[in-house]
Amino acid sequence: MSTPSGSDAASGPAPRRRARRWWIAALAAVLVAGGAVVAGVLEHRAWVEAVAEYEAEVARVTAAADTSRDRAEEAYAASADALDEAVDGGRPVLDASEGQVSGPAVRRSLAEALDRAEDLRDAEVTYPVATLTVDEVTRPNPFRPETLPQVEVEVVDRSDPAPAELDAAATEVTEATGAVVEARRRWAFEELQAATTEGRDALTDLRSQVDDGALDELDAAVTDGEAMLDAGADAVDADDAVSLRDTLLGTTESLWADRLDQIVRERRQAARDDGVDCRRDRCVALTFDDGPAASTERLLRILARKDAPATFFMVGDNVARRPEIARAVVDGGHLVANHTWNHPQLTGLDDAEVRDELRRTQDAVTDATGFTPFLLRPPYGDVDGRVRSISTRTGLDVVLWSLDSRDWESRDAREIRRRVRAEVEPGSNILLHDIHATSVDAVPKIIDDLRDEDYVLVTAELLVDRDEP
Ligand code: NI
């Protein structure tokens, strides 16, 4: 076969092909037009949405600007009120806990938190202004160009200091307050424990010495204290515990003060009945501190030979080591008194330690001699109101001295004697130490000197101010 197709194409179906081209062109035109319409509709719809979004945003931002300052002020005020409340709760707790917690750190934390809170509360508050922006919107349609402008609105969206800072400070104060309340409760419980023990000991000690009725108030307070302690440290109200402690200690102190007055009164009366009246006589007391020691026995022989009474302020630890010498002192007719357990500076000790120094010595002397001291000489004369109060509550009157022989310094019998003779006067309470042999050596001549001057040797509690009635 030849190839007729070329001539077929040129001649046979030509009109039909032309018609098909036209049809295709028309279809294409319709399609383009339709596409343009659809695109236009879609573009319009997108633009309308964009405009709505823009307007909503402008409305939102404007509304926010209108109320923003009020809201910031309200938020600040609410946090400031909460902070005030925390400070008002914490400050009285800090004040009331002065000296009423064991460690200082817990109160210091509260004090610092309160200071910070108050500084923050007093700081001037400002409301910084920020600018909110709604961006411009441009219609991309080249046939209908349109632009919605950028909108800027000023708003207050916070305060300085911020509420969150105030809230944090309030939380800090509240937590520190809680810690102090808790620490004070524990402290009060321990104080009540110690005071109840003191009260109970005083009841035991005084039961045989005073009329029963006098102990009723203390008895009731001890019962209350025991009940409060039984409820446990978590249940105790700190104020109630402190108040009951004060009642216990106050009652104990006043009962013992009365009893000590009575002891001294009775002993002075007994001395007068024996012909010694220090309101009239030239009384002096020889007092010996820090024993009993080995040299005490020789001193006792000297005093017995001279028939001279003396007062021995004994260190409890030495009494426990040499109970037989303590016993011999009492048997010799002398007065035994308390000079603490191991000779510390009492004002440097806490209440419990002071009490322990005194009570252990009382017990040691009582065990060794059957006699319970009623005089205390604090080592180094170191005493203050607190130590005096504890001393009274332990059944001890504080006695210092008026003439220091300085025997511990000179260690020279002649010098000791010279100083006593030079400085003595009626009512002198003469300080010596029986732990030094040189002091003991000086005693016979001192006694002779004093008697030559018509002094009367007595035990320390009999000395009175000669102006006393
Ligand atoms: Ni001493």
Boltz pocket constraint, residues with backbone or C-beta under 6 A from the ligand:
constraints:
  - pocket:
      binder: B
      contacts: [[A, 289], [A, 290], [A, 339], [A, 343], [A, 379], [A, 380]]
      max_distance: 6.0
